[in-house]
């Protein structure tokens, strides 16, 4: 009886050991991660490796197997990740001190290289942050402050992205984009001086535009007066009597209607001014 009980006990222990070994062999890899299997300290294979052309559901996620107690599994995120740069001071090409806040978006495309070169995602971030800061300083240091608020900003961002991506590839990462969240002048006298300079520049520009407008207006008025004089001269040459009559009628209108019917004039009836009312003689 004791021997039978010992056999049952050994069988139960063996069953539990098999179940534990079986469970330890199962690796469940979610769609959002890629798993690196490490054997004797070296990466051996990857489950659910990132492939841009792999259709959803066929990437290798789900249940996978490993050798228990011999192989370790390290999960690596395969989603797009953010890298936030600390707010730092940058000296632009025109000697403007700027407070720049930027971020990068990247993903891990070679998890084996990541494990070999950086170890994990946290170590990768600590490696990329100083590189991002250095690249931003170098690129913006070659450009004036005005380029950051113009179309040239896109070119600067493209150059920063390429430079950061080139170095991130050494760690198995791909940089997708770099963007500047803010680029401000520091508070205090530099900012006040910049605002004063910008205000002065705008005032000078407005004065130049007004002067050009006045010059053009004078040119247009002079040309119109010359054209009117030429038309009057031509009309007078064609019919002097009609032109004289027309000018007299204009003079009468201005004289008698200027005061809205309340003007008073005392003139002799044979005055030259009223000769158009007397008719031809």
C-alpha positions as CSV (number, residue, x, y, z in Angstrom):
1,X,0.0,0.0,0.0
2,X,2.8,2.4,0.9
3,X,4.6,1.5,-2.4
4,X,1.4,2.3,-4.4
5,X,1.1,5.7,-2.6
6,X,4.7,6.5,-3.5
7,X,4.1,5.6,-7.1
8,X,1.0,7.9,-7.2
9,X,3.1,10.7,-5.6
10,X,5.9,10.3,-8.0
11,X,3.4,10.3,-10.9
12,X,1.8,13.5,-9.6
13,X,5.2,15.2,-9.2
14,X,6.2,14.2,-12.7
15,X,3.0,15.5,-14.1
16,X,3.4,18.8,-12.4
17,X,7.0,19.0,-13.6
18,X,5.9,18.4,-17.2
19,X,3.1,21.0,-17.0
20,X,5.5,23.6,-15.5
21,X,8.0,22.8,-18.3
22,X,5.3,23.0,-20.9
23,X,4.1,26.4,-19.6
24,X,7.6,27.7,-19.3
25,X,8.1,26.8,-23.0
26,X,5.2,28.8,-24.2
27,X,5.8,32.4,-25.3
28,X,2.8,34.6,-26.1
29,X,3.9,37.5,-28.3
30,X,1.3,40.3,-28.8
31,X,0.9,42.2,-32.1
32,X,2.4,45.3,-30.6
33,X,5.8,43.7,-29.7
34,X,8.6,41.6,-31.2
35,X,10.3,39.0,-29.0
36,X,14.0,38.3,-29.1
37,X,15.0,34.9,-27.9
38,X,18.4,35.0,-26.1
39,X,20.4,31.8,-25.7
40,X,23.6,31.9,-23.6
41,X,23.6,35.7,-23.6
42,X,23.4,36.0,-27.4
43,X,20.3,36.7,-29.6
44,X,19.2,33.6,-31.4
45,X,15.9,34.3,-33.2
46,X,13.0,36.8,-33.3
47,X,9.3,36.3,-33.1
48,X,7.0,38.8,-34.8
49,X,9.8,40.8,-36.3
50,X,8.8,44.1,-37.9
51,X,8.3,43.9,-41.6
52,X,6.6,46.8,-43.4
53,X,5.1,44.6,-46.1
54,X,3.8,41.8,-43.8
55,X,0.0,41.7,-43.7
56,X,-1.8,42.0,-40.4
57,X,-2.2,38.6,-38.6
58,X,0.7,37.0,-40.5
59,X,3.6,38.6,-38.6
60,X,4.4,35.8,-36.2
61,X,2.5,37.1,-33.2
62,X,0.7,34.7,-30.9
63,X,1.9,31.5,-29.3
64,X,5.6,30.5,-29.8
65,X,8.0,28.1,-28.2
66,X,11.3,28.3,-26.4
67,X,13.6,26.0,-24.5
68,X,12.8,26.6,-20.8
69,X,15.5,27.7,-18.4
70,X,18.0,27.9,-21.3
71,X,16.5,30.6,-23.5
72,X,15.3,34.0,-22.3
73,X,12.8,36.2,-24.1
74,X,13.1,40.0,-24.3
75,X,10.0,41.9,-25.6
76,X,10.8,44.9,-27.9
77,X,8.1,47.4,-28.9
78,X,7.3,47.4,-32.6
79,X,5.1,50.5,-32.6
80,X,6.0,54.0,-33.5
81,X,7.7,55.6,-30.4
82,X,8.3,59.2,-29.3
83,X,11.6,60.7,-28.3
84,X,11.1,64.1,-26.5
85,X,14.2,66.3,-26.4
86,X,14.6,68.5,-23.3
87,X,14.2,72.2,-23.9
88,X,17.7,73.4,-24.8
89,X,19.3,76.7,-25.9
90,X,20.6,77.0,-29.5
91,X,22.6,79.8,-31.0
92,X,21.3,80.6,-34.6
93,X,23.4,81.9,-37.5
94,X,22.4,85.5,-36.8
95,X,23.5,85.2,-33.2
96,X,20.0,84.8,-31.7
97,X,19.8,82.6,-28.6
98,X,16.8,80.4,-29.0
99,X,15.0,78.0,-26.6
100,X,14.2,75.0,-28.7
101,X,11.8,72.1,-27.8
102,X,11.8,69.2,-30.3
103,X,10.7,65.6,-30.6
104,X,11.4,62.6,-32.9
105,X,9.2,59.7,-33.9
106,X,11.0,56.4,-34.5
107,X,10.5,52.6,-34.5
108,X,12.7,49.6,-33.9
109,X,13.2,47.6,-37.2
110,X,16.2,45.5,-36.1
111,X,15.6,44.2,-32.5
112,X,18.6,41.9,-32.6
113,X,20.9,44.9,-33.2
114,X,19.1,46.8,-30.5
115,X,19.8,44.1,-28.0
116,X,23.4,43.8,-29.0
117,X,24.2,47.6,-29.1
118,X,21.8,49.1,-26.6
119,X,20.3,46.3,-24.5
120,X,16.7,47.6,-24.3
121,X,14.5,50.5,-25.3
122,X,15.3,52.7,-22.3
123,X,19.0,52.5,-23.1
124,X,18.3,53.2,-26.7
125,X,16.4,56.4,-25.7
126,X,19.3,57.5,-23.5
127,X,21.6,57.0,-26.5
128,X,19.4,58.9,-29.0
129,X,18.6,61.9,-26.9
130,X,22.1,63.5,-26.9
131,X,22.4,62.7,-30.6
132,X,19.1,64.5,-31.3
133,X,20.1,67.5,-29.3
134,X,23.5,67.7,-31.1
135,X,21.9,67.4,-34.5
136,X,19.3,70.1,-33.8
137,X,22.0,72.5,-32.5
138,X,24.3,71.9,-35.6
139,X,21.5,72.3,-38.1
140,X,19.8,75.4,-36.5
141,X,23.2,76.9,-35.9
142,X,23.7,77.1,-39.6
143,X,20.4,79.0,-40.2
144,X,19.0,82.4,-39.2
145,X,16.1,82.7,-36.8
146,X,13.8,83.9,-39.6
147,X,14.2,80.5,-41.4
148,X,12.4,78.8,-38.5
149,X,9.1,80.7,-39.3
150,X,9.4,80.3,-43.1
151,X,9.3,77.5,-45.7
152,X,13.0,76.8,-44.9
153,X,12.0,75.2,-41.7
154,X,10.8,72.1,-43.6
155,X,14.3,71.7,-45.2
156,X,15.9,72.0,-41.7
157,X,13.6,69.3,-40.3
158,X,14.4,67.0,-43.2
159,X,18.1,67.4,-42.7
160,X,17.8,66.7,-39.0
161,X,15.7,63.6,-39.7
162,X,18.3,62.2,-42.1
163,X,21.2,62.9,-39.7
164,X,19.5,61.3,-36.7
165,X,18.2,58.3,-38.8
166,X,21.7,57.6,-40.0
167,X,23.0,57.3,-36.5
168,X,19.9,55.5,-35.1
169,X,20.3,52.7,-37.7
170,X,23.4,51.6,-35.8
171,X,21.1,50.7,-32.9
172,X,18.5,49.0,-35.0
173,X,16.0,52.0,-35.1
174,X,14.5,54.0,-37.9
175,X,13.7,57.7,-37.4
176,X,10.5,58.6,-39.2
177,X,10.2,62.3,-38.4
178,X,11.6,65.1,-36.3
179,X,9.5,68.2,-35.4
180,X,10.2,71.4,-33.5
181,X,7.4,72.0,-31.0
182,X,8.6,75.5,-30.0
183,X,11.5,77.8,-30.9
184,X,11.3,80.9,-28.7
185,X,13.6,83.7,-27.7
186,X,14.6,83.6,-24.0
187,X,12.6,85.9,-21.7
188,X,14.1,89.2,-20.7
189,X,16.2,91.7,-22.5
190,X,17.0,89.6,-25.6
191,X,13.3,89.0,-26.3
192,X,12.5,92.7,-25.7
193,X,15.3,93.8,-28.0
194,X,14.1,91.4,-30.7
195,X,10.6,92.7,-30.5
196,X,11.9,96.3,-30.7
197,X,13.9,95.4,-33.7
198,X,11.0,93.7,-35.4
199,X,8.7,96.6,-34.7
200,X,11.3,99.1,-36.2
201,X,11.7,96.9,-39.3
202,X,7.9,96.8,-39.8
203,X,7.6,100.6,-39.3
204,X,10.4,101.2,-41.9
205,X,8.8,98.8,-44.3
206,X,5.4,100.5,-43.9
207,X,7.0,103.9,-44.4
208,X,8.6,102.7,-47.6
209,X,5.3,101.3,-48.9
210,X,3.5,104.6,-48.1
211,X,6.2,106.6,-49.9
212,X,6.0,104.4,-52.9
213,X,2.2,104.7,-52.9
214,X,2.4,108.5,-52.7
215,X,5.0,108.6,-55.5
216,X,2.8,106.4,-57.7
217,X,-0.3,108.6,-56.9
218,X,1.6,111.7,-58.0
219,X,2.7,110.1,-61.2
220,X,-0.9,109.0,-62.0
221,X,-2.3,112.4,-61.1
222,X,0.3,114.2,-63.3
223,X,-0.4,111.9,-66.2
224,X,-4.1,112.3,-65.8
225,X,-3.7,116.1,-65.7
226,X,-1.5,116.0,-68.8
227,X,-4.0,113.8,-70.6
228,X,-6.9,116.1,-69.7
229,X,-5.0,119.2,-70.8
230,X,-4.2,117.4,-74.1
231,X,-7.9,116.6,-74.6
232,X,-9.0,120.1,-73.8
233,X,-6.4,121.5,-76.2
234,X,-7.5,119.2,-78.9
235,X,-11.1,120.1,-78.4
236,X,-10.3,123.8,-78.4
237,X,-8.4,123.4,-81.7
238,X,-11.4,121.7,-83.4
239,X,-14.1,124.1,-82.3
240,X,-12.9,127.2,-80.4
241,X,-16.4,128.7,-80.1
242,X,-17.9,125.5,-78.6
243,X,-15.0,125.1,-76.2
244,X,-15.4,128.7,-75.1
245,X,-19.1,128.2,-74.5
246,X,-18.5,124.9,-72.6
247,X,-16.0,126.5,-70.3
248,X,-18.3,129.5,-69.7
249,X,-21.1,127.1,-68.7
250,X,-18.8,125.3,-66.2
251,X,-17.9,128.7,-64.7
252,X,-21.5,129.7,-64.4
253,X,-22.3,126.4,-62.6
254,X,-19.5,126.7,-60.2
255,X,-20.4,130.3,-59.5
256,X,-24.1,130.2,-59.1
257,X,-24.4,126.7,-57.4
258,X,-21.5,126.9,-55.1
259,X,-23.5,128.6,-52.4
260,X,-26.6,126.4,-53.0
261,X,-28.6,129.3,-54.6
262,X,-27.6,131.9,-51.9
263,X,-24.7,133.5,-53.8
264,X,-25.0,137.3,-54.7
265,X,-23.0,139.0,-57.5
266,X,-23.2,142.6,-58.6
267,X,-22.1,143.0,-62.2
268,X,-22.9,145.3,-65.1
269,X,-25.2,143.8,-67.7
270,X,-22.7,144.4,-70.4
271,X,-20.0,142.6,-68.4
272,X,-17.8,140.3,-70.4
273,X,-18.6,137.6,-68.0
274,X,-22.2,137.4,-69.2
275,X,-21.5,137.6,-72.9
276,X,-22.7,134.0,-73.4
277,X,-26.2,135.0,-72.2
278,X,-26.3,137.9,-74.7
279,X,-25.7,135.7,-77.7
280,X,-23.6,136.5,-80.8
281,X,-23.4,140.1,-81.9
